[in-house]
Amino acid sequence: MRLEDIKTITVLGAGIMGHGIAQTFLMSGFPVRLFDLKESILDTARAHIAKNLELFHEMGLVKKRAIAPALKGLTTTTDLRAAVQGSDFIIEAVSENLALKQDLFQQVESFCGGDAIIASNTSSLMLTDIGARVKKKERLVITHWFNPPHIVPTVEVVKGEKTSDETVDTTVDLLARIKKLPVKINIELPGFLVNRIQAAMAREILDLHEKGVASAADIDKAIKGSIGFRLASIGMFLTMDLAGLDIWLKVCENLTPKIQSSTEPPRALQELVSQGHFGIKSGKGFYDYTLDFSKAELDEAVRKRDTEFLKRLKALYWDN
Ligand SMILES: NC(=O)c1ccc[n+]([C@@H]2O[C@H](COP(=O)([O-])OP(=O)(O)OC[C@H]3O[C@@H](n4cnc5c(N)ncnc54)[C@H](O)[C@@H]3O)[C@@H](O)[C@H]2O)c1
């Protein structure tokens, strides 16, 4: 399957990730079939996509006249066969459950055409396991999107043991075509690439916080205004080259033996979770939230986040 052969996209699962992935393809003119278990979930997904498109328009990323055709390109269904038959690129974004994804992949292969690419948006499972019952394993790939998927540019493209180069190349081309920033991951490792890096940073931050080096708010402030500020524009390798590798070597010689290297899950997270503190959804995490957070307030918090992210997307990645 080559980029020019891809005419129709199917997204399986219309939750947090699925509806945003569908929106991204719709914005680039691809017809999308969105599948989930219930009509009510699909109706909510359609409403979210419509609202998101309006916000993209308000922020100057989508023309008003492009909204109606994008929404017209969306078909929703609870019939898996109808969702998949004749589709060229199928992405599953159903709940993170191995047995569920294995069943789905097997059924999808039995319904779809011979050449269709089948992708998973799993964050933690191995493609080799998810695709264990698929016959043509060369067509399988992981596309790991980041929340909110219709805004965050990077998508990790992970090759399984048997994934063909053609499948990877076509997937990368397709993602670039819809204005994403595909990154090829050549070896299938748990956490792929970005989540491993993020976990290493979380381990150090949680340790510094536990030691009382700074408050959570001050640690957040320090990161946002320093490495976060820089990394939005230049990556780590360029950062090191610009500063001088001799300096970086000295810093690493001094710090590497002293920073956190525990192989246990961070204690602070274990303690908060065991006390029922799950973050915003339970009213307390590292910060305190009002316990009776209304749906309108939550929607407003998400809108504020998306507005901030869209400003950055426009400044750094979007050319119309
Ligand atoms: N949420 C994130 O930040 C994030 C980031 C990257 C990757 N992921 C991955 O994306 C996938 C989806 O995550 P999410 O956060 O969107 O979950 P979610 O719970 O918001 O959505 C999952 C959807 O799958 C549907 N579903 C469940 N079983 C199904 C089935 N048999 N057929 C069709 N639909 C079914 C559910 O009804 C639900 O709408 C997971 O694999 C997750 O690990 C999530």
The ligand as an SDF file (V2000), in Angstrom:
LIG
                    3D

 44 48  0  0  0  0  0  0  0  0999 V2000
   -5.4000    8.9890   26.5740 N   0  0  0  0  0  0  0  0  0  0  0  0
   -4.1280    9.1880   26.2520 C   0  0  0  0  0  0  0  0  0  0  0  0
   -3.4800   10.1480   26.6810 O   0  0  0  0  0  0  0  0  0  0  0  0
   -3.4450    8.2290   25.2890 C   0  0  0  0  0  0  0  0  0  0  0  0
   -2.2510    8.6350   24.6590 C   0  0  0  0  0  0  0  0  0  0  0  0
   -1.6550    7.7800   23.7290 C   0  0  0  0  0  0  0  0  0  0  0  0
   -2.2100    6.5320   23.4720 C   0  0  0  0  0  0  0  0  0  0  0  0
   -3.3580    6.1520   24.1210 N   0  0  0  0  0  0  0  0  0  0  0  0
   -3.9270    4.8360   23.7910 C   0  0  0  0  0  0  0  0  0  0  0  0
   -5.0440    5.0310   22.9250 O   0  0  0  0  0  0  0  0  0  0  0  0
   -6.0050    3.9980   23.1540 C   0  0  0  0  0  0  0  0  0  0  0  0
   -7.3430    4.6310   23.4910 C   0  0  0  0  0  0  0  0  0  0  0  0
   -7.1950    5.4310   24.6530 O   0  0  0  0  0  0  0  0  0  0  0  0
   -8.2620    6.5620   25.0470 P   0  0  0  0  0  0  0  0  0  0  0  0
   -7.6070    7.3870   26.0810 O   0  0  0  0  0  0  0  0  0  0  0  0
   -8.8230    7.1750   23.8300 O   0  0  0  0  0  0  0  0  0  0  0  0
   -9.3820    5.6560   25.7320 O   0  0  0  0  0  0  0  0  0  0  0  0
  -10.9260    5.9790   25.9390 P   0  0  0  0  0  0  0  0  0  0  0  0
  -11.3670    5.1340   27.0690 O   0  0  0  0  0  0  0  0  0  0  0  0
  -11.1810    7.4500   25.9740 O   0  0  0  0  0  0  0  0  0  0  0  0
  -11.5890    5.4230   24.5730 O   0  0  0  0  0  0  0  0  0  0  0  0
  -11.6160    4.0800   24.2540 C   0  0  0  0  0  0  0  0  0  0  0  0
  -12.8330    3.8420   23.3920 C   0  0  0  0  0  0  0  0  0  0  0  0
  -12.7840    2.4990   22.9400 O   0  0  0  0  0  0  0  0  0  0  0  0
  -14.1100    2.0190   22.9240 C   0  0  0  0  0  0  0  0  0  0  0  0
  -14.1060    0.5720   22.8980 N   0  0  0  0  0  0  0  0  0  0  0  0
  -13.8740   -0.2860   23.8810 C   0  0  0  0  0  0  0  0  0  0  0  0
  -13.9670   -1.5570   23.4250 N   0  0  0  0  0  0  0  0  0  0  0  0
  -14.2400   -1.4700   22.1090 C   0  0  0  0  0  0  0  0  0  0  0  0
  -14.4420   -2.4100   21.0790 C   0  0  0  0  0  0  0  0  0  0  0  0
  -14.4140   -3.7150   21.3020 N   0  0  0  0  0  0  0  0  0  0  0  0
  -14.7080   -1.9440   19.8610 N   0  0  0  0  0  0  0  0  0  0  0  0
  -14.7540   -0.6210   19.6100 C   0  0  0  0  0  0  0  0  0  0  0  0
  -14.5740    0.3230   20.5480 N   0  0  0  0  0  0  0  0  0  0  0  0
  -14.3240   -0.1210   21.7750 C   0  0  0  0  0  0  0  0  0  0  0  0
  -14.7660    2.6140   24.1460 C   0  0  0  0  0  0  0  0  0  0  0  0
  -16.1960    2.6090   24.0260 O   0  0  0  0  0  0  0  0  0  0  0  0
  -14.1620    4.0170   24.1430 C   0  0  0  0  0  0  0  0  0  0  0  0
  -14.9890    4.9400   23.4350 O   0  0  0  0  0  0  0  0  0  0  0  0
   -5.4290    3.1070   24.2410 C   0  0  0  0  0  0  0  0  0  0  0  0
   -4.7430    2.0610   23.6450 O   0  0  0  0  0  0  0  0  0  0  0  0
   -4.4520    4.0500   24.9590 C   0  0  0  0  0  0  0  0  0  0  0  0
   -3.4170    3.3560   25.6200 O   0  0  0  0  0  0  0  0  0  0  0  0
   -3.9950    6.9740   25.0050 C   0  0  0  0  0  0  0  0  0  0  0  0
  1  2  1  0
  2  3  2  0
  2  4  1  0
  4  5  1  0
  4 44  2  0
  5  6  2  0
  6  7  1  0
  7  8  2  0
  8  9  1  0
  8 44  1  0
  9 10  1  0
  9 42  1  0
 10 11  1  0
 11 12  1  0
 11 40  1  0
 12 13  1  0
 13 14  1  0
 14 15  2  0
 14 16  1  0
 14 17  1  0
 17 18  1  0
 18 19  2  0
 18 20  1  0
 18 21  1  0
 21 22  1  0
 22 23  1  0
 23 24  1  0
 23 38  1  0
 24 25  1  0
 25 26  1  0
 25 36  1  0
 26 27  1  0
 26 35  1  0
 27 28  2  0
 28 29  1  0
 29 30  1  0
 29 35  2  0
 30 31  1  0
 30 32  2  0
 32 33  1  0
 33 34  2  0
 34 35  1  0
 36 37  1  0
 36 38  1  0
 38 39  1  0
 40 41  1  0
 40 42  1  0
 42 43  1  0
M  CHG  2   8   1  16  -1
M  END
$$$$
